[in-house]
Amino acid sequence: MGDGDAAALIELLPGRCDDMRAELFLRVDTGDASSAVAARVTGTLTGPHRGRDTTLPTTGRLQPTVTPGVARALLTEPAYWTPDLPNLYRLEATIEAAATPPRVVKRVLGLRRLGVRGRSLWLDGRRWVPRAVAAAGITGIDACKPAALAAVLMEPDEALLARADEIGVAVLARLADSATDDPTAVADRIATWSAHASVAIAILPQDTPAPTVSAIAQAVVSRKGTLLLAATVAGTSPPPTRPAGIDIFIVALGDDESPHDAWRDGGGAPLVAWRRTAASPATGRAPCDALQASLAGWRSLGGEARPWDWAGYVVG
């Protein structure tokens, strides 16, 4: 959430982060190529805060780096964002560029430690198994919170993501089927989403051609921070070759479909099962639990169970 000048693209890229300190790099793109070389960013990050709850805040100062438009901040005893503890920081940044007046950007940001270990997702040092349901609008986001669900959102806008950041709802952001023709434009959109701590996974459409998947992954790899990039694949077909830069496979299944037997070997990446069935936040976690139970039975059918589990479950 920002002021009237927040149309500037903001990318928050983590450096070394642990319990004692967090190194962060902030890139602001004004969209003005003529001033990009001279752009200089200064300001502060102050927090944490959670809704109306406040603790003794700390302030990290943004220091310009040798890279135009990029600043560095160091926060001591950082408070990371999770759905249980949606800690946020207030950013106030001043952008100075040649031949233009200084511009001020104000918005709220979260710091997140998210990644992949083996075939599992890890959030803030713990294994994280998202249960997610298709949602729409602020009402859908709000309904996900009491049900402890993540939200699957199609092309979410800033208002939706700001709400998810604030109340603590993890988001799986879907790109529209017609939105992948320009890999650079897709990378810009994913990089914008990555400034929201709630956006854990960006999902590419199932029918995206393999060369386009690779081009998007290459274009966004240095800009997405800890956000994870997922390719959607048909669960009834054998696992495809994992494209470079893809972190997760979303394994899509119809109502009565089971995964192809070749998926028992794991596909070389964390697997999130997506059952395309009627569901909404109002139905709660029951459809996700039913999907998990059915896949547990499939995994052990006909022999010894494999020593891994699905990384997440999505319905809707």
C-alpha positions as CSV (number, residue, x, y, z in Angstrom):
1,M,0.0,0.0,0.0
2,G,1.6,3.3,-1.0
3,D,1.0,7.0,-1.6
4,G,0.1,8.6,-4.9
5,D,3.6,7.9,-6.2
6,A,3.6,4.2,-5.5
7,A,3.2,3.4,-9.1
8,A,7.0,3.1,-9.0
9,L,8.0,-0.5,-9.1
10,I,9.4,-1.7,-5.8
11,E,11.3,-4.9,-5.5
12,L,12.5,-6.1,-2.1
13,L,15.4,-8.6,-2.4
14,P,16.8,-10.3,0.7
15,G,20.5,-10.6,1.4
16,R,21.8,-12.6,4.4
17,C,18.9,-13.1,6.9
18,D,18.9,-14.8,10.3
19,D,17.4,-14.4,13.7
20,M,19.7,-11.5,14.7
21,R,19.8,-9.4,11.5
22,A,18.4,-9.1,8.0
23,E,20.1,-7.5,5.1
24,L,17.8,-6.1,2.5
25,F,18.1,-4.5,-0.9
26,L,15.4,-2.3,-2.2
27,R,15.1,-1.5,-5.9
28,V,12.8,1.3,-7.1
29,D,12.1,1.6,-10.8
30,T,10.5,4.9,-11.7
31,G,9.7,3.8,-15.1
32,D,11.7,6.7,-16.6
33,A,14.6,5.2,-18.5
34,S,16.2,8.6,-19.0
35,S,16.7,9.0,-15.2
36,A,17.5,5.4,-14.3
37,V,21.3,6.0,-14.4
38,A,21.2,8.8,-11.9
39,A,18.5,7.4,-9.6
40,R,19.4,7.4,-5.9
41,V,17.2,5.9,-3.1
42,T,17.3,6.9,0.6
43,G,14.9,6.5,3.5
44,T,13.9,4.2,6.3
45,L,12.2,0.9,7.2
46,T,10.5,1.0,10.6
47,G,8.7,-1.8,12.5
48,P,7.5,-4.3,13.1
49,H,3.8,-3.8,13.6
50,R,0.8,-6.2,13.3
51,G,-2.5,-4.5,12.7
52,R,-3.2,-2.4,15.7
53,D,-0.5,-4.3,17.8
54,T,2.8,-2.5,18.2
55,T,6.1,-3.4,19.7
56,L,9.1,-1.3,20.4
57,P,10.0,-0.4,16.7
58,T,13.4,-0.4,15.2
59,T,14.5,1.6,12.2
60,G,16.8,0.5,9.4
61,R,18.2,3.2,7.2
62,L,18.3,2.8,3.4
63,Q,21.7,3.6,2.1
64,P,22.4,4.1,-1.6
65,T,24.5,1.5,-3.3
66,V,26.7,1.7,-6.4
67,T,23.9,0.3,-8.4
68,P,21.5,3.0,-9.6
69,G,18.0,2.8,-8.0
70,V,19.1,0.2,-5.4
71,A,19.5,0.9,-1.6
72,R,20.6,-1.4,1.2
73,A,19.2,-1.6,4.7
74,L,20.3,-3.6,7.8
75,L,17.7,-4.5,10.4
76,T,18.7,-5.9,13.8
77,E,16.5,-8.5,15.5
78,P,14.1,-8.6,12.5
79,A,10.5,-9.8,12.8
80,Y,9.6,-12.0,9.8
81,W,6.2,-12.3,8.2
82,T,4.2,-15.6,8.6
83,P,0.5,-16.2,8.5
84,D,0.5,-16.6,12.3
85,L,2.6,-13.5,12.9
86,P,2.1,-11.1,10.0
87,N,4.8,-8.6,10.9
88,L,5.1,-5.6,8.7
89,Y,7.5,-2.6,8.3
90,R,6.7,0.9,7.1
91,L,8.8,2.1,4.2
92,E,9.5,5.7,3.5
93,A,11.8,6.1,0.5
94,T,13.0,9.2,-1.4
95,I,13.9,8.8,-5.0
96,E,16.3,11.3,-6.5
97,A,16.9,11.4,-10.2
98,A,18.5,13.8,-12.6
99,A,16.4,16.7,-13.9
100,T,13.3,15.6,-11.9
101,P,12.1,16.7,-8.4
102,P,12.6,14.2,-5.6
103,R,9.8,11.6,-5.3
104,V,8.6,10.0,-2.1
105,V,7.2,6.4,-1.9
106,K,5.5,5.2,1.2
107,R,4.2,1.7,1.6
108,V,4.1,-1.3,3.9
109,L,6.4,-4.3,3.4
110,G,7.0,-7.6,5.1
111,L,10.2,-9.7,5.4
112,R,9.9,-13.4,4.7
113,R,12.1,-16.4,4.9
114,L,10.7,-18.9,2.5
115,G,12.4,-21.6,0.5
116,V,12.6,-25.2,-0.6
117,R,14.4,-28.1,1.2
118,G,14.3,-31.3,-0.7
119,R,10.7,-31.8,-1.7
120,S,9.2,-29.6,1.0
121,L,8.5,-25.9,1.5
122,W,10.0,-24.2,4.5
123,L,8.7,-20.9,6.0
124,D,10.7,-19.2,8.8
125,G,12.7,-22.3,9.7
126,R,9.7,-24.7,9.7
127,R,8.2,-27.1,7.2
128,W,5.2,-25.4,5.7
129,V,2.4,-27.4,4.0
130,P,-0.1,-24.9,2.5
131,R,-3.7,-25.9,2.2
132,A,-5.2,-23.4,-0.3
133,V,-8.6,-22.7,-1.9
134,A,-9.6,-20.5,-4.8
135,A,-10.8,-17.2,-3.5
136,A,-12.0,-13.9,-4.9
137,G,-12.1,-10.3,-3.5
138,I,-11.5,-9.0,0.0
139,T,-14.4,-11.2,1.3
140,G,-12.6,-14.3,0.1
141,I,-9.3,-13.2,1.7
142,D,-11.1,-12.6,5.0
143,A,-12.8,-15.9,4.9
144,C,-9.5,-17.8,4.5
145,K,-8.0,-16.5,7.7
146,P,-10.3,-18.2,10.3
147,A,-10.1,-21.4,8.3
148,A,-6.2,-21.4,8.3
149,L,-6.3,-21.5,4.5
150,A,-4.0,-20.0,1.9
151,A,-5.8,-18.1,-0.9
152,V,-5.4,-18.9,-4.6
153,L,-6.0,-15.6,-6.4
154,M,-6.2,-14.9,-10.1
155,E,-4.1,-11.8,-11.1
156,P,-4.4,-10.2,-7.6
157,D,-4.2,-6.4,-7.4
158,E,-2.5,-4.3,-4.8
159,A,-5.6,-3.9,-2.6
160,L,-6.1,-7.6,-2.2
161,L,-2.4,-8.3,-1.5
162,A,-2.2,-5.5,1.0
163,R,-5.1,-7.1,2.9
164,A,-3.5,-10.5,2.8
165,D,-0.3,-9.0,4.1
166,E,-2.1,-7.3,6.9
167,I,-4.2,-10.1,8.3
168,G,-1.8,-13.0,7.6
169,V,-3.1,-15.0,4.6
170,A,-0.6,-16.7,2.3
171,V,-1.3,-16.2,-1.4
172,L,-0.8,-18.4,-4.4
173,A,-1.0,-15.9,-7.3
174,R,-2.2,-17.2,-10.6
175,L,-1.3,-15.7,-14.0
176,A,-4.1,-15.6,-16.5
177,D,-3.9,-18.0,-19.4
178,S,-3.5,-15.1,-21.8
179,A,-0.9,-13.2,-19.8
180,T,2.3,-15.1,-20.6
181,D,3.0,-13.9,-24.2
182,D,5.6,-11.4,-23.0
183,P,8.1,-12.9,-20.6
184,T,9.5,-9.5,-19.6
185,A,6.0,-8.2,-18.7
186,V,5.3,-11.3,-16.7
187,A,8.6,-11.0,-14.8
188,D,7.7,-7.4,-14.0
189,R,4.3,-8.5,-12.6
190,I,5.8,-11.3,-10.5
191,A,8.5,-8.9,-9.2
192,T,5.8,-6.5,-8.1
193,W,4.0,-9.4,-6.3
194,S,7.2,-10.3,-4.6
195,A,7.1,-7.0,-2.6
196,H,4.2,-8.5,-0.7
197,A,5.2,-11.0,2.0
198,S,1.9,-12.8,1.6
199,V,2.6,-13.9,-2.0
200,A,4.4,-17.2,-1.5
201,I,4.0,-18.8,-5.0
202,A,3.4,-17.4,-8.5
203,I,1.7,-20.0,-10.7
204,L,2.1,-20.2,-14.5
205,P,-0.8,-21.5,-16.5
206,Q,-0.9,-25.2,-17.4
207,D,-0.7,-24.7,-21.2
208,T,2.2,-22.3,-21.2
209,P,4.7,-23.6,-23.8
210,A,8.0,-25.0,-22.3
211,P,10.2,-22.4,-24.0
212,T,8.0,-19.6,-22.5
213,V,8.2,-21.1,-19.1
214,S,11.9,-21.1,-19.3
215,A,12.0,-17.5,-20.6
216,I,9.8,-16.3,-17.8
217,A,11.9,-18.2,-15.2
218,Q,15.1,-16.7,-16.5
219,A,13.6,-13.2,-16.7
220,V,12.4,-13.2,-13.1
221,V,15.0,-15.3,-11.3
222,S,17.0,-12.4,-9.9
223,R,14.0,-10.3,-9.1
224,K,11.6,-12.5,-7.2
225,G,13.3,-12.7,-3.9
226,T,12.0,-15.6,-1.9
227,L,8.8,-15.9,-3.9
228,L,8.6,-19.4,-5.5
229,L,7.7,-20.0,-9.1
230,A,5.5,-22.9,-10.0
231,A,4.7,-24.6,-13.3
232,T,1.3,-26.2,-13.7
233,V,1.3,-29.7,-15.3
234,A,-1.3,-32.4,-15.9
235,G,-1.2,-34.9,-13.1
236,T,-2.4,-37.7,-15.4
237,S,0.7,-37.5,-17.6
238,P,4.2,-38.4,-16.5
239,P,6.4,-35.7,-14.9
240,P,8.0,-33.4,-17.4
241,T,11.6,-32.2,-17.3
242,R,11.9,-29.6,-14.7
243,P,12.7,-26.2,-16.3
244,A,15.6,-24.2,-14.8
245,G,14.2,-21.6,-12.4
246,I,11.0,-23.5,-11.6
247,D,10.8,-24.2,-7.9
248,I,7.5,-26.2,-7.7
249,F,5.3,-28.4,-9.9
250,I,1.5,-27.8,-9.4
251,V,0.1,-31.2,-10.3
252,A,-3.4,-30.6,-11.7
253,L,-6.1,-33.2,-11.2
254,G,-9.8,-33.5,-12.1
255,D,-12.5,-34.6,-9.7
256,D,-12.0,-38.3,-10.1
257,E,-8.4,-38.4,-11.4
258,S,-5.3,-39.9,-9.7
259,P,-1.7,-39.0,-10.6
260,H,0.2,-40.9,-13.2
261,D,2.3,-43.7,-11.6
262,A,5.5,-42.0,-12.6
263,W,4.8,-39.2,-10.1
264,R,5.5,-41.7,-7.3
265,D,9.2,-40.9,-7.9
266,G,8.5,-37.2,-7.1
267,G,9.2,-35.3,-10.3
268,G,12.4,-33.8,-9.0
269,A,10.7,-30.9,-7.3
270,P,8.2,-30.1,-4.4
271,L,4.8,-31.2,-5.6
272,V,1.6,-29.3,-4.8
273,A,-1.6,-31.2,-5.7
274,W,-4.4,-29.1,-7.2
275,R,-7.8,-30.8,-7.3
276,R,-10.0,-28.8,-9.7
277,T,-13.3,-29.3,-7.9
278,A,-16.0,-27.0,-6.5
279,A,-14.7,-25.4,-3.3
280,S,-14.5,-22.0,-1.6
281,P,-13.3,-20.6,1.7
282,A,-16.7,-21.2,3.1
283,T,-16.2,-25.0,2.9
284,G,-13.1,-24.7,5.1
285,R,-10.2,-27.2,5.0
286,A,-12.3,-30.3,4.5
287,P,-11.8,-30.6,0.7
288,C,-8.0,-30.1,1.2
289,D,-8.0,-32.8,3.9
290,A,-9.9,-35.1,1.6
291,L,-7.4,-34.5,-1.2
292,Q,-4.5,-35.3,1.2
293,A,-6.2,-38.5,2.3
294,S,-6.8,-39.7,-1.2
295,L,-3.2,-39.0,-2.3
296,A,-1.8,-40.7,0.8
297,G,-3.7,-43.9,-0.3
298,W,-2.5,-43.5,-3.9
299,R,1.1,-43.1,-2.7
300,S,1.2,-46.4,-0.9
301,L,-0.9,-48.4,-3.3
302,G,0.7,-51.5,-4.6
303,G,3.8,-51.4,-2.5
304,E,5.9,-49.6,0.0
305,A,5.1,-45.9,0.6
306,R,7.7,-43.5,-0.7
307,P,9.7,-41.5,1.9
308,W,8.2,-38.1,0.9
309,D,4.9,-36.4,1.0
310,W,3.2,-33.7,-1.1
311,A,4.3,-30.2,-0.4
312,G,0.8,-28.7,-0.4
313,Y,-2.8,-29.1,-1.4
314,V,-5.1,-26.8,-3.5
315,V,-8.7,-27.1,-4.3
316,G,-11.1,-25.0,-6.4
